[in-house]
Amino acid sequence: MTIVSAECTSFKVERYQGIHDFTVDVLKIALYTSAASLDATTTAYSTTNEVASAGYTAGGATLAGVVVTSSGTTAYVDFTDATWAGVALTAAGALVYNSSKANRAICVLSFGANKTSNTTTGFTVVFPAPSATTAILRTA
């Protein structure tokens, strides 16, 4: 199976339909094993091939610090890094989704390889510095 980083096509359509409001909706991030198939065609969160580990709850973590802003002609979104403290797990990617709107998919993140944590280090998804050229979600 494969995980391919992408903004989900369904999310692109739903933006124009006014379905998502990042200022009030609850956005989440779920972790997946290398057995998952996630890419631009992913439309919703699913438990299929989601990480299963003590200390990790199905559905993942709520994203905090959601900031929508712009620079020049590019709008972008920033999130606080997502952390699972004290968990030992292996994940190959993640799905950011809107749990307020029927778990609709927003974007897929591929980690490029399996990433493993232990109970001492925990697991953290580090989002890049927010800018018009580096943010995970951006529209020019």
C-alpha positions in Angstrom: 0.0 0.0 0.0 1.1 3.6 -0.3 0.7 6.9 1.5 1.1 10.0 -0.8 1.2 13.5 0.6 -1.5 15.6 -0.9 -4.3 18.0 -0.3 -7.4 15.9 -0.8 -9.3 16.7 -3.9 -12.7 16.5 -2.1 -11.4 19.2 0.3 -10.6 21.4 -2.6 -14.2 21.2 -3.8 -15.6 21.5 -0.3 -13.7 24.8 0.3 -15.7 26.4 -2.6 -18.9 24.9 -1.2 -18.2 26.6 2.2 -18.2 23.4 4.1 -15.1 23.9 6.3 -14.6 26.7 8.8 -11.2 26.3 10.4 -11.9 29.0 12.9 -14.7 26.9 14.6 -14.5 23.3 13.3 -12.5 20.6 15.2 -9.6 19.4 13.1 -7.9 16.2 13.9 -4.8 14.2 12.8 -4.8 10.4 12.7 -1.7 8.2 12.3 -1.5 5.3 9.8 0.6 2.2 9.2 2.4 1.5 6.0 -0.5 -0.9 5.1 -2.7 2.2 4.5 -3.7 3.6 1.1 -4.0 7.3 1.5 -3.7 10.0 -1.3 -5.5 12.9 -2.9 -8.5 10.6 -3.5 -9.1 10.1 0.2 -12.4 11.6 1.2 -12.9 10.8 4.9 -11.2 9.5 8.0 -11.3 5.7 8.4 -9.9 3.3 11.0 -8.6 1.0 8.3 -4.9 0.5 8.9 -4.8 3.3 11.6 -2.1 2.8 14.2 -3.1 0.7 17.1 -1.0 1.1 20.2 -1.4 1.6 23.9 -1.7 5.3 24.5 -3.0 6.1 21.0 -6.7 6.6 20.6 -8.5 5.8 17.4 -9.2 9.0 15.6 -5.9 10.6 16.6 -5.4 13.9 18.2 -7.2 17.3 18.0 -5.1 19.9 16.3 -4.5 23.0 18.4 -3.3 26.4 17.5 -5.0 26.5 14.1 -4.2 29.8 12.5 -5.4 30.9 9.0 -3.5 33.8 7.5 -2.0 35.1 4.3 1.2 36.5 2.8 1.0 38.3 -0.5 -1.5 36.4 -2.6 -1.1 33.0 -0.7 -3.4 31.9 2.1 -2.1 29.3 4.4 -2.8 27.4 7.6 -0.6 26.6 10.6 -1.1 24.0 13.3 0.6 23.4 16.6 2.7 20.2 16.4 0.7 17.1 17.3 2.2 15.1 20.2 1.4 11.7 21.7 3.3 11.5 24.9 4.6 8.2 26.2 3.5 6.0 23.3 5.5 3.4 21.5 4.2 3.1 17.9 5.2 3.0 14.3 3.5 5.2 11.7 4.1 5.8 8.0 1.8 8.8 7.5 -1.2 10.8 8.8 -4.5 12.2 7.7 -5.7 15.6 8.7 -9.5 15.7 8.8 -12.5 17.7 10.0 -14.3 15.8 12.7 -17.0 18.6 12.9 -18.0 17.9 9.3 -18.6 14.1 9.0 -14.8 13.4 9.3 -14.1 14.8 5.9 -10.5 14.5 4.7 -8.3 17.6 4.4 -4.8 16.4 3.6 -2.6 13.3 3.7 0.9 13.4 5.1 3.5 10.8 4.1 6.4 10.5 6.5 8.5 9.0 3.7 9.2 5.9 5.7 8.1 4.2 8.9 8.7 6.4 12.0 9.0 4.7 15.3 8.7 6.1 18.8 9.1 4.6 22.3 7.4 5.4 25.6 10.3 7.7 26.6 10.2 9.9 23.5 6.5 9.6 22.5 5.5 10.6 18.9 5.3 14.1 17.5 4.2 15.3 14.0 6.2 18.5 13.5 4.6 20.9 11.1 6.9 23.2 9.1 7.3 26.8 9.9 4.2 28.7 8.7 4.7 30.7 5.6 3.4 31.1 2.1 6.0 28.7 0.8 6.4 26.1 3.6 3.0 25.6 5.3 1.4 22.2 4.9 -1.8 23.8 3.6 -1.5 26.7 1.3 -3.4 28.2 -1.7 -1.7 30.7 -4.1 
